Amino acid sequence: MLSANGVGKKAAAISPKFANAAPFMPKSVAPRSNASTPSISQSSIAQANEWAVPDAPDFVPQNYEASQPTNSAHLLTPNHSYDSFIHTPNPLGQANEVVQHANPYHDPGFFPAQATFQQPPQYHLYAPLGPYNQSKAPYQRTVHDLFIPNDLREEFQKKSAASWQTLPSSNLPAHIEGFHSLLPLDAGRQRNVMIFGYPSWIYKAQSSKDGNFYALRRLEGFRLTNEKSIRSVSNWKKVVNSSIVNVHDAFTNRSFGDSSLFFVTDYFPLSKTLAEHHFSPAYSNRNRHTNVQVPEQTLWSYVSQISSALKAIHSNGLAARVIDASKVLLTDKNRVRLNACAIMDVVQFEPHLSLPDLQRQDLTKFGMMMLSIGTHIPDVTSNPAKAMDQFTRMYGAHLRDAVMYLASAGTTHETRNIDDFISRVAPYLLSAFDSALHQNDQLTSEFAREVENARLFRLMAKFNFITDRPEMEHGSLWSETGPRYFLRLFRDYLFHRVDSHNNPVVDLGHVLTCLNKLDAGSEEKVTLVSRDEQSAYIVSYKETKKALESAFQDLTKRGGRIA
């Protein structure tokens, strides 16, 4: 018997007999030498069969023939080349299909599928977005139907003009805390101290930081006695709701010669208050031949939007404290926003006030405002019972119950809050929400047209960039025998057509049709005749588009970049 040390010494040395041992070869591989392998016992073979893995079928791609050449040139044939002007299915889709479940352990959770080849989006293919106007037949459509409606464009232009409006000479300060170009928005109004206890004024101003326009509300003669009061504005910056005019900042300033408090809020051009819209003489004169009663659907729209605003305010542990028809903005048709928030928290800063009581007062003021608008009575607090009786005769029972629930929130011992009110009128709020969604769909459909206008503008810009350039006037590519000469003729075909009497033809429909065919790379051919009528070209829109892109790419390479 050998000791452990003796075994270790013998194991450390390799016998010379191992040099003549046969190399290891797998069963399925033919031997590479004529040397015979040692015999294997039957027990060893049986033990090996227990762990043997069954032969798996070799992977063979579909549509593959053994006689087919496997050189790399065959893998990239002209038939599989990508053409941006032809919409074809995925040329590599067949090659990417693999037999599913070849591996029982192949789970997408452990082995994510590899990204397959995808064609770039077809940017020259456009489709109109719904909803569609089915009331017009094709022959009734005009060129204006391809663009946004004129009334909507005019509204945007008027709002833009109002935003840039300035006073050529005024006594207003030139700068106030980073704001300039002040314009009074209530110049014709008298001082009103009933709401805030201080005379207040509204100005439009432009920020020196971001260049945007804001509304500055000034409280004249206010003296700040507690720094904590103005810090409460930071809580209102966290309130984000589409029915609330956002508050951005608050500060004191002496630029007007006195101590004034300023609130910076969003500016909505050409907006007006509900009091101006429903109680002004212009509204009464406009409806003098009809009933001045506000439609019930309009009142439900007001209720839904202001309820959403109060829900956001109360959820943040705040109270509006100012809900009056003169402080609710009408920024669009039936689109209202709660304004003048955070002012009372600074002016009447009392940290020990009961928040539930203030929130119940919000509901009461909300109900009184709706009662005032519905009955067309500016002040209903003097005789609310008479106003409610008139409101009951004019509107349905559900709207009457909703307004009565709000108006009596401060006088009842029941627990009333905005959440309970919303649950009671939820079916009618859904109707207003559905109207808002329809309007959003309509605006999306209108603005989708401008996407097509942008691509047509890009085509016209490319034409004007590359044609009639002085530095390329004598180039061989742009000569009458050059490959890009017909781009000039196509430009003349678009904009410089004449009739049989040599009179200019101004046809916007022809320009739009040709530009759309050019953008799509149509196979349709067009005849282009030179100005002297000595040469003519017959080219397709696809060939014209390729030549246009090639010329523009060459121009950008020379210029270095597209500005």
Secondary structure as GFF3:
##gff-version 3
##sequence-region A 1 563
A	DSSP	alpha_helix	4	12	.	.	.	ID=ss1
A	DSSP	three_ten_helix	16	20	.	.	.	ID=ss2
A	DSSP	alpha_helix	42	50	.	.	.	ID=ss3
A	DSSP	alpha_helix	72	75	.	.	.	ID=ss4
A	DSSP	three_ten_helix	78	80	.	.	.	ID=ss5
A	DSSP	three_ten_helix	138	140	.	.	.	ID=ss6
A	DSSP	three_ten_helix	143	146	.	.	.	ID=ss7
A	DSSP	alpha_helix	150	163	.	.	.	ID=ss8
A	DSSP	beta_strand	175	176	.	.	.	ID=ss9
A	DSSP	beta_strand	179	184	.	.	.	ID=ss10
A	DSSP	beta_strand	200	207	.	.	.	ID=ss11
A	DSSP	beta_strand	213	219	.	.	.	ID=ss12
A	DSSP	alpha_helix	227	231	.	.	.	ID=ss13
A	DSSP	alpha_helix	233	236	.	.	.	ID=ss14
A	DSSP	beta_strand	247	253	.	.	.	ID=ss15
A	DSSP	beta_strand	260	266	.	.	.	ID=ss16
A	DSSP	beta_strand	272	273	.	.	.	ID=ss17
A	DSSP	alpha_helix	274	279	.	.	.	ID=ss18
A	DSSP	alpha_helix	281	286	.	.	.	ID=ss19
A	DSSP	alpha_helix	296	315	.	.	.	ID=ss20
A	DSSP	three_ten_helix	325	327	.	.	.	ID=ss21
A	DSSP	beta_strand	328	332	.	.	.	ID=ss22
A	DSSP	beta_strand	335	338	.	.	.	ID=ss23
A	DSSP	alpha_helix	343	347	.	.	.	ID=ss24
A	DSSP	alpha_helix	355	375	.	.	.	ID=ss25
A	DSSP	alpha_helix	384	394	.	.	.	ID=ss26
A	DSSP	alpha_helix	397	407	.	.	.	ID=ss27
A	DSSP	alpha_helix	418	424	.	.	.	ID=ss28
A	DSSP	alpha_helix	426	466	.	.	.	ID=ss29
A	DSSP	three_ten_helix	470	472	.	.	.	ID=ss30
A	DSSP	alpha_helix	485	495	.	.	.	ID=ss31
A	DSSP	alpha_helix	508	520	.	.	.	ID=ss32
A	DSSP	beta_strand	525	529	.	.	.	ID=ss33
A	DSSP	beta_strand	536	540	.	.	.	ID=ss34
A	DSSP	alpha_helix	541	559	.	.	.	ID=ss35
###
